């Protein structure tokens, strides 16, 4: 479903830089990657030649937003006020115009394939003058083009003879906020919810800045409330609040969606049932949809978590996910809305939690209405530091599928551990599903991407400066799943930390290796879910006595005297059979599965010799050590940037990295101590011995004991 439509220039296109004075002022990170600090002279004069005036020839709120962002951005970057004119009357103008504008007719632009969000940026002659033209079929396209132009200046790429043609590969690029009415955020590590439900519909300038940030990376929708939904969000009072947000977001191309509680007809409508085939229930949802669209004419639709972790759903009435989703889809259809129906389901009944979503949803392929999108987490379990791709990707060709990823780092060290997730999502998007054709990837099988947001009221929005990169990378990848994670990291670094070559040279490799570091010190070689079961923060591989089997870390690692890992081959749970035969074959064989997923699919004897020449036990210990080692290097590399980065942000990152190093050791030592108690193997020579005996770690409780 993705059209290949790339305009990515490799990083070699970045302009070379001259020495930059060390930034001295304090900075709290509020401006995100939209900092617009002055370009250094003489490059600034060069860019200024391309901004002799700004001419906007397009009506509407999004074109006005584009204009205001360009004025803001250019005045910051170029340290001058840019003249705004009605007509191009000199060389060096920036002209923003709808493709159908009469001025552009002589250019014969081909814009049909740009759709409603794509844009062109190119050098052109208009009224006899040399201009930089941003053209699109809609105001939103112009807005995205304007951000793309600013990004080029922010990353010091040349505007001479520019020729860019771009459009999003996926039509829906959404942030899912797991925000509650009391402003708490489920799995939020950046303060409270951005939405002040108490004072809404009163506005707040931060709502606009949120929408600007999203627009700058192409995010075009926001689900306002938690998937563990409360019916209150569908009451008239809350819909009025949602409308206020929708009104602020609209010029920036961001539509509002709501998580809908499936049992709302009972809770709000006093009906006896929420059975999706009941006519009164259907009428209730129709009336609710009509009411919403009267307030929010471009409302995006509903996100639904049903029959999952205690949420109500059609299963209670003996109906399928398709029955439930289609009922809501019918209510939204007249208004153009969609239903995002989550496939995150599991229960203790199954021998392998990883299998349940596929088992429930695969038979429903072709049964979902055309405005239903089944939203599938990247892996079959739950946002672990590393999982293989979810077997539903590519397996349901007659169903619209969205990829759900978690921007907030619930299982990757919250906001204190630095982990750039661009590499993780690149890995998922590029995974070959072999279905429906051998070359098919996860990216080919999706029409939407949703990211569980990491935003909150912290001044830096995301709880740490580097977590902003994950918001940024999510948007960039949802726009173009083929973008390399490294290029995105470099863009973000230049926009966020500046173009000082010393900074770019250090920060980009730090980011690129950071997620693997977390994998190695938490869950190496395909292990998963070794963390504390309620907070999901610190190590707890010893937990095995919780009431539901799949809540226990021991359920996932299955360590015993013989070995470690979850046998998902035909001899075990046979989860491998859910993949295409080519993939299943590779995953089934411990010699071909690869280190990354070894213990995800296999129970491996401790003394089995791996490709590396080491035994499994020795390799495991080595991975834990190397995770800690990488963090140590990140700290050192960051430390070398003192004076190259403003002091406040420098110190904050340095403090987080110190926490991360301490906690990486905590993870390593606790896991090794535990696995050693099971395997009874000696530590390999050179390995760091755990600092404490096992009972010490087992007694640690988060968060009070985090300062160990
Ligand atoms: C789990 C989270 C839980 C969410 C659930 C979900 O721990 O808070 O409600 O995912 O995705 O990872 O619904």
Boltz pocket constraint, residues with backbone or C-beta under 6 A from the ligand:
constraints:
  - pocket:
      binder: B
      contacts: [[A, 186], [A, 187], [A, 227], [A, 228], [A, 305], [A, 309], [A, 344], [A, 382], [A, 383], [A, 410]]
      max_distance: 6.0
